[in-house]
Structure formats: structure tokens, C-alpha cells
Amino acid sequence: MFFPCLKCQHLKIKELQLELASVRSDVNLVESQMSSALTSKNAEIEALTNLSESFRKQVVSAEGKLAALQV
């Protein structure tokens, strides 16, 4: 009498386990893609920061030369 219900429950549990495994796989893929994107953006930000520092040094140098000429 209880066997059909137990079989249905067992099948439902198996179905949910497969769905959970699939969702976990999707989450892992998204996390991996996010990590790659963040690494790329961090490298881009670092390159822009270095470029900005280079321009600042050029400005300071140009200001120094201008000040020397104005004396």
C-alpha cells in the first residue's frame, strides 16, 4: 500500500538531486567567468593607474621646466 508513494518520493528525490547538480554546475561556471572578468578588469585598472602616474610625472617635469624658464 505504501510502496507506490515511496517509489514516487524516491524518484522525486533523484530528480531533485539531478537538478541540484545541474544548478551547482551552472553556479560554478558563472563564478569562474566572474573571476576571469574581475582579473581582466583589475589588470585594466592597474594599466590605467600606471598611465595616469606617468602623465602626472610628465606634468611635474613640465611644470619644473616652465618654472625654471620663468626665473
C-alpha positions in Angstrom: 0.0 0.0 0.0 2.8 2.5 0.8 5.2 1.3 -1.9 3.9 3.4 -4.8 4.2 6.5 -2.6 7.8 5.6 -1.6 8.7 4.9 -5.2 7.3 8.3 -6.2 9.2 10.0 -3.4 12.4 8.2 -4.4 12.1 9.3 -8.0 11.3 12.8 -7.0 14.4 12.9 -4.7 16.6 11.6 -7.6 15.1 14.2 -9.9 15.8 17.0 -7.4 19.4 15.7 -6.9 20.0 15.9 -10.6 18.5 19.4 -10.8 20.7 20.4 -7.9 23.8 19.0 -9.5 23.0 20.9 -12.7 22.4 24.2 -10.9 25.6 23.8 -8.9 27.5 23.3 -12.2 25.9 26.5 -13.6 26.9 28.4 -10.4 30.5 27.2 -10.7 30.6 28.3 -14.3 29.3 31.7 -13.5 31.7 32.1 -10.6 34.6 31.1 -12.9 33.5 33.7 -15.5 33.1 36.4 -12.9 36.6 35.6 -11.6 38.1 35.9 -15.1 36.3 39.1 -15.7 37.4 40.6 -12.4 41.0 39.6 -13.1 40.8 41.2 -16.5 39.3 44.4 -15.2 41.9 44.6 -12.4 44.6 44.4 -15.0 43.0 47.1 -17.0 42.6 49.4 -13.9 46.3 48.8 -13.0 47.4 49.7 -16.5 45.3 52.9 -16.4 46.7 53.8 -13.0 50.2 53.3 -14.2 49.5 55.5 -17.3 48.0 58.2 -15.0 51.1 58.2 -12.8 53.3 58.5 -15.9 51.3 61.5 -17.1 51.5 63.1 -13.6 55.3 62.7 -13.7 55.3 64.4 -17.1 53.2 67.3 -15.8 55.5 67.8 -12.8 58.5 67.7 -15.1 56.9 70.2 -17.5 55.9 72.5 -14.6 59.5 72.4 -13.3 60.9 73.3 -16.7 58.4 76.1 -17.1 59.3 77.5 -13.6 63.0 77.4 -14.5 62.4 79.3 -17.7 60.3 82.0 -15.9 63.1 82.8 -13.4 
